[in-house]
Amino acid sequence: MSSFTRRAAAVLVLACAAGATWAADAPRVKFNTSAGDIVIEVYPDKAPKTVENFLQYVKDHHYDGTIFHRVINNFMIQGGGMDKNMAEKKTRAPVPHEGAQTGLKNEIGTVAMARTADPNSATAQFYINVANNAFLDPKPGNPGYTVFGKVVSGMDVVDKIKGVQTGRMGMHSDVPVTPVVINSAEIVK
């Protein structure tokens, strides 16, 4: 084995070890929901402002008592902003958009910030992709959505939620007929 090949192999081993450390050090949040527990891992090295914002909402117990208020099978489940009566909870100022810099994609099981048409309007609401939604990824002329984590446990719960019966509630559509409540959210790592 040449000196160059040994060095290249050593770099590859170190890169793999660094990737494993990165995932091992990533904060995790557990959502205890009326459908079961979902644990997500968030990536402050990829989306630092978004993760800081999200974790502060967790620490403030903002998500406790909110619901998954928008559920579309073969698309996503969205929560973190409404109570059972579809009243929106008060939020802090929006977090700056970090979509393109994360390098993360809207793939099954990833978590991203919900927002309005303004890329810099994300506050507390998030969604979990239940399909590969490449059209939500940043690309030239489209800022996309900031992906900042992924489900590492409880994808079966996400799958259960995506299949619930939905209907209209006031001006809102795709609302679960039986509320799916986030009882609590806590940082577990």
QUISUL-V175044 format. One record per backbone hydrogen bond with DSSP energy under -0.5 kcal/mol. CO is the residue of the C=O (numbers start at 1). NH is the residue of the N-H. Records with the same first field share a line. If there is no record, write none. Layout:
BEGIN
CO = NH + NH
END
This chain:
BEGIN
2 = 6
3 = 7
4 = 8
5 = 9
6 = 10
7 = 11
8 = 12
9 = 13
10 = 14
11 = 15
12 = 16
13 = 17
14 = 18
15 = 19
16 = 20
17 = 21
18 = 22
19 = 23
20 = 24
21 = 25
22 = 26
23 = 26
27 = 42
28 = 188 + 189
29 = 31 + 40
30 = 32 + 186
31 = 33 + 38
32 = 183 + 184
33 = 36
36 = 33
38 = 31
39 = 152 + 153
40 = 29
41 = 150
42 = 44
43 = 46 + 47
47 = 51
48 = 52
49 = 53
50 = 54
51 = 55
52 = 56
53 = 57
54 = 58
55 = 59
56 = 60
57 = 62
58 = 61
61 = 64
63 = 66
66 = 182
67 = 69 + 80
68 = 176
70 = 78
72 = 75 + 76
75 = 130 + 131
76 = 72
77 = 128
78 = 69 + 70
79 = 126
81 = 89
82 = 67
83 = 86
86 = 88
87 = 83
98 = 102
99 = 102 + 103
105 = 107
106 = 133
107 = 110
109 = 151
110 = 129
111 = 148 + 149
112 = 127
117 = 119
118 = 121
122 = 95
125 = 114
126 = 79
127 = 112 + 129
128 = 77
129 = 109
131 = 133
132 = 134
133 = 136
134 = 137
136 = 145
139 = 142
142 = 139
145 = 147
146 = 113
148 = 43
149 = 111
150 = 41
153 = 39
154 = 157 + 158
155 = 159
156 = 160
157 = 161
158 = 162
159 = 163
160 = 163
161 = 164
165 = 177
167 = 175
169 = 172
172 = 169
174 = 71
175 = 167
177 = 179
179 = 181
180 = 68
181 = 34 + 183
182 = 65 + 66
184 = 32
186 = 30 + 188
END
